[in-house]
Amino acid sequence: MKPNSVKHGAEVQQSRHDGLKWVAVVALLAVAVVANTWFADIGLLYRVLGVVVICAAAAAVALTTTKGRSLLTLARESRKEIQRVVWPTRAETVQTTAIVLVAVLVVSLLLWLIDTLLGWAMSGVIG
């Protein structure tokens, strides 16, 4: 796909300014790191707030790119899909959890029994 081409449907429209936007994102993140180091004598709370604000600005710029819009679309579709899921009832969840716990208990007891029997057998062989 050419950088300036437009496709509809499954593919997202490519923007010619995406490269510059990604450079701005990287620059903002670099500013956050350097500023955090440069202002080390300032209180931690203020540095954290500064880094959060700069990272939020970088995220806002990143979300305006083609890949950012694709991420937003994926998030929206995922949310719709989660709403369509039929979640188990509380009783089903408790029953399944109980079955798993009993199975783990039975297997652990069997492994303990096998380990004990093999330990006795080996101590009998070794003497």
Backbone bond lengths (Angstrom), bond angles and torsions (degrees), N, CA, C in turn:
res aa  C-N    CA-C-N  psi(-1)  N-CA   C-N-CA  omega(-1)  CA-C   N-CA-C  phi
1 M - - - 1.430 - - 1.527 108.51 -
2 K 1.306 117.61 130.07 1.454 122.49 -179.49 1.532 109.30 -73.06
3 P 1.344 117.61 151.87 1.460 119.81 -177.89 1.517 113.94 -58.58
4 N 1.336 119.51 -33.24 1.459 121.34 -176.56 1.523 113.02 -100.52
5 S 1.315 117.37 8.09 1.460 119.09 -177.15 1.520 110.24 -81.33
6 V 1.325 114.24 158.14 1.456 120.79 -179.44 1.518 107.94 -124.34
7 K 1.341 116.36 127.14 1.458 121.63 175.47 1.507 107.44 -128.77
8 H 1.290 116.21 140.98 1.459 121.07 179.82 1.514 109.23 -109.70
9 G 1.314 116.44 164.44 1.457 120.72 179.22 1.513 109.81 98.48
10 A 1.346 116.44 -120.38 1.450 121.17 -174.48 1.532 111.89 -74.16
11 E 1.314 117.89 -28.18 1.451 120.49 -177.97 1.518 110.43 -94.79
12 V 1.318 115.63 150.62 1.456 121.69 -177.98 1.522 108.93 -96.39
13 Q 1.327 116.14 148.34 1.456 121.46 179.98 1.521 109.56 -64.15
14 Q 1.332 115.98 130.93 1.461 122.06 -179.22 1.525 109.41 -85.47
15 S 1.315 117.19 131.86 1.460 121.64 178.91 1.522 109.33 -99.79
16 R 1.316 116.63 142.50 1.465 119.49 -178.76 1.516 111.69 -80.05
17 H 1.330 118.24 -10.52 1.456 121.44 -179.68 1.526 112.52 -98.67
18 D 1.311 118.05 5.34 1.465 120.60 -177.83 1.520 112.13 -60.08
19 G 1.319 117.61 -40.74 1.465 120.72 -179.87 1.517 111.53 -60.21
20 L 1.319 116.90 -43.97 1.464 120.49 178.33 1.521 111.37 -65.71
21 K 1.325 116.26 -37.29 1.459 119.59 178.98 1.523 111.08 -65.14
22 W 1.339 116.84 -40.28 1.465 119.86 178.87 1.525 110.74 -67.51
23 V 1.327 116.90 -35.35 1.472 120.04 174.98 1.526 109.41 -62.73
24 A 1.335 117.13 -41.88 1.464 120.80 177.91 1.527 111.34 -63.50
25 V 1.331 116.91 -39.06 1.468 120.67 178.39 1.524 109.99 -62.49
26 V 1.326 116.68 -48.14 1.468 120.39 -179.85 1.526 109.81 -63.08
27 A 1.341 117.28 -40.61 1.462 120.69 179.16 1.531 111.01 -63.00
28 L 1.328 117.16 -42.98 1.465 120.10 178.22 1.526 111.70 -62.55
29 L 1.325 117.03 -42.20 1.460 119.57 178.37 1.521 111.26 -65.65
30 A 1.339 116.73 -38.06 1.460 120.14 176.77 1.530 110.55 -64.62
31 V 1.322 116.68 -40.13 1.472 120.62 177.00 1.528 109.86 -61.33
32 A 1.319 117.20 -41.08 1.470 120.30 179.40 1.523 110.95 -61.48
33 V 1.321 116.99 -44.20 1.468 120.67 -178.96 1.527 110.52 -67.04
34 V 1.325 116.28 -48.07 1.465 120.28 -177.90 1.530 110.61 -65.39
35 A 1.328 117.18 -42.81 1.469 119.90 -179.84 1.523 110.87 -64.71
36 N 1.319 117.69 -37.60 1.455 120.62 178.29 1.524 110.39 -62.58
37 T 1.326 116.35 -39.44 1.461 120.31 178.49 1.528 110.62 -73.73
38 W 1.326 116.74 -43.39 1.461 122.08 -176.56 1.533 111.68 -62.46
39 F 1.333 116.34 -40.13 1.456 120.88 -178.07 1.528 111.36 -98.84
40 A 1.326 117.03 41.98 1.461 121.80 -177.71 1.527 112.40 -64.02
41 D 1.335 117.53 -25.14 1.458 119.98 -178.87 1.528 113.02 -81.51
42 I 1.337 116.99 -9.13 1.472 121.75 177.54 1.531 107.60 -81.87
43 G 1.294 117.13 155.90 1.464 122.07 -178.49 1.528 112.72 -57.56
44 L 1.318 115.04 146.58 1.468 121.60 -176.95 1.526 111.44 -59.20
45 L 1.314 117.54 -41.18 1.464 120.88 -178.52 1.525 111.41 -57.44
46 Y 1.324 116.68 -45.81 1.462 120.67 -178.84 1.521 111.81 -67.43
47 R 1.326 116.44 -37.94 1.472 119.23 177.39 1.520 110.99 -66.07
48 V 1.321 116.67 -41.87 1.465 120.14 178.90 1.527 110.29 -63.92
49 L 1.323 116.66 -43.51 1.464 119.57 178.13 1.530 111.03 -61.70
50 G 1.330 116.75 -40.29 1.465 120.44 177.58 1.514 111.97 -62.82
51 V 1.331 116.48 -45.02 1.464 120.43 179.53 1.523 110.19 -64.24
52 V 1.323 117.63 -40.87 1.468 120.79 179.60 1.525 110.61 -63.39
53 V 1.318 117.33 -43.17 1.464 120.60 -179.91 1.527 110.71 -64.63
54 I 1.325 116.94 -44.35 1.468 119.89 -179.81 1.531 110.53 -66.19
55 C 1.335 117.38 -40.66 1.471 120.26 178.13 1.529 111.13 -65.84
56 A 1.318 116.96 -35.58 1.470 120.01 176.78 1.524 109.96 -65.34
57 A 1.328 116.79 -39.79 1.466 119.82 176.61 1.527 110.52 -64.14
58 A 1.335 116.85 -41.49 1.466 120.44 178.02 1.525 110.44 -63.21
59 A 1.320 117.14 -40.89 1.467 120.46 178.84 1.524 110.72 -65.28
60 A 1.336 116.44 -39.36 1.464 119.80 178.99 1.528 110.72 -62.96
61 V 1.319 117.13 -40.89 1.467 120.52 177.64 1.527 109.81 -67.06
62 A 1.341 116.92 -43.23 1.463 120.54 -178.86 1.524 111.55 -62.51
63 L 1.324 117.38 -35.04 1.464 120.22 -178.67 1.524 112.69 -73.15
64 T 1.330 117.87 -10.64 1.463 119.95 176.20 1.522 112.13 -88.30
65 T 1.333 117.72 -4.44 1.461 120.86 178.46 1.523 109.87 -84.14
66 T 1.313 115.38 172.39 1.470 120.52 178.82 1.519 110.96 -60.57
67 K 1.327 116.33 -46.94 1.467 119.67 179.94 1.527 110.93 -66.72
68 G 1.309 117.55 -34.32 1.462 120.85 177.31 1.510 112.07 -65.40
69 R 1.338 116.05 -42.86 1.474 119.27 177.21 1.526 110.02 -65.20
70 S 1.330 116.71 -36.58 1.464 119.78 177.04 1.522 110.60 -63.11
71 L 1.328 116.42 -39.63 1.461 120.73 178.10 1.521 110.86 -63.69
72 L 1.317 117.03 -42.93 1.466 119.98 177.88 1.524 111.53 -63.01
73 T 1.332 116.44 -41.08 1.464 120.46 177.73 1.525 110.40 -62.14
74 L 1.326 116.44 -43.70 1.462 120.87 178.37 1.521 110.85 -61.28
75 A 1.336 116.95 -42.09 1.467 120.65 179.69 1.528 111.04 -63.07
76 R 1.338 116.50 -42.91 1.472 119.60 179.37 1.531 110.81 -64.29
77 E 1.334 116.54 -44.52 1.466 119.98 -179.65 1.521 111.07 -66.06
78 S 1.327 117.11 -36.57 1.465 120.52 177.68 1.520 110.89 -64.54
79 R 1.319 115.95 -40.67 1.459 119.26 178.67 1.526 111.13 -63.19
80 K 1.330 117.17 -42.26 1.466 120.71 177.15 1.526 110.59 -62.44
81 E 1.328 116.02 -40.33 1.465 120.31 -178.84 1.530 110.99 -66.44
82 I 1.321 116.65 -39.81 1.468 120.18 178.58 1.522 110.62 -63.72
83 Q 1.320 117.38 -34.50 1.465 120.55 178.48 1.528 111.57 -68.41
84 R 1.333 117.01 -23.98 1.470 120.38 179.55 1.520 112.98 -85.56
85 V 1.319 118.19 -12.07 1.462 121.58 -177.83 1.520 109.69 -68.52
86 V 1.327 116.15 138.46 1.463 120.86 175.31 1.525 106.66 -93.07
87 W 1.325 115.54 105.84 1.453 120.68 -177.21 1.529 109.59 -81.81
88 P 1.341 116.84 148.06 1.468 119.05 179.33 1.529 110.58 -68.68
89 T 1.326 113.75 154.02 1.461 118.90 177.61 1.525 109.24 -74.50
90 R 1.314 115.18 169.73 1.465 119.32 179.28 1.532 110.40 -62.35
91 A 1.318 117.12 -40.61 1.470 120.85 -179.71 1.531 110.65 -63.36
92 E 1.331 116.29 -42.17 1.473 119.32 178.34 1.524 111.21 -64.29
93 T 1.315 116.64 -39.51 1.459 120.46 179.18 1.520 111.21 -65.00
94 V 1.326 116.94 -44.60 1.466 120.94 179.30 1.519 110.03 -63.92
95 Q 1.322 117.71 -43.15 1.467 121.37 -179.78 1.520 111.15 -63.12
96 T 1.319 117.59 -45.67 1.458 120.91 179.77 1.524 111.02 -64.38
97 T 1.323 117.13 -40.69 1.466 121.04 178.18 1.519 110.50 -63.05
98 A 1.318 116.98 -41.79 1.466 120.63 178.81 1.521 110.88 -63.37
99 I 1.320 117.60 -41.79 1.462 120.97 178.58 1.523 110.73 -61.75
100 V 1.327 116.79 -43.40 1.461 120.34 179.71 1.526 110.59 -64.48
101 L 1.330 117.27 -43.62 1.469 120.02 179.70 1.528 111.55 -63.07
102 V 1.323 118.00 -41.91 1.472 121.06 178.30 1.525 110.04 -64.47
103 A 1.325 117.45 -42.06 1.466 120.52 179.16 1.528 110.76 -63.10
104 V 1.316 117.50 -41.67 1.472 120.95 177.97 1.519 110.00 -64.24
105 L 1.310 117.96 -42.20 1.466 121.67 179.09 1.526 111.17 -62.71
106 V 1.333 117.60 -45.23 1.470 121.57 -179.68 1.525 110.50 -63.19
107 V 1.327 117.38 -45.82 1.466 120.67 -179.24 1.522 110.39 -65.73
108 S 1.330 117.80 -40.41 1.468 119.30 179.61 1.524 110.98 -65.78
109 L 1.336 118.32 -38.74 1.472 120.50 176.70 1.528 111.29 -65.19
110 L 1.338 116.73 -40.78 1.469 119.55 177.42 1.529 111.19 -63.13
111 L 1.323 116.84 -43.31 1.468 119.58 178.88 1.526 110.97 -65.30
112 W 1.339 117.72 -39.30 1.458 120.45 176.77 1.527 110.64 -62.42
113 L 1.350 116.33 -43.13 1.464 120.36 -179.93 1.529 111.06 -63.96
114 I 1.336 117.10 -44.51 1.472 120.42 178.70 1.517 110.05 -63.29
115 D 1.326 118.40 -42.36 1.456 122.15 179.19 1.526 111.04 -62.20
116 T 1.327 116.42 -42.90 1.468 120.48 179.68 1.528 110.85 -64.90
117 L 1.333 117.42 -45.63 1.468 120.61 179.71 1.522 111.43 -63.13
118 L 1.336 116.82 -43.29 1.474 119.35 177.91 1.521 111.14 -65.98
119 G 1.324 117.65 -36.37 1.474 120.73 176.17 1.508 111.42 -62.14
120 W 1.358 117.29 -45.12 1.464 120.10 177.36 1.508 110.99 -63.64
121 A 1.343 117.30 -41.33 1.478 120.60 179.92 1.526 110.47 -63.63
122 M 1.299 117.47 -43.16 1.470 120.07 -178.27 1.514 111.02 -69.06
123 S 1.331 117.97 -38.26 1.458 119.63 177.89 1.531 110.39 -68.19
124 G 1.338 118.25 -30.32 1.456 120.88 174.91 1.510 112.34 -70.14
125 V 1.332 117.21 -36.64 1.470 121.78 179.28 1.524 110.00 -72.41
126 I 1.329 115.82 -46.45 1.459 120.08 -177.16 1.517 110.55 -71.83
127 G 1.309 117.29 -36.51 1.432 121.32 172.38 1.466 115.29 100.62
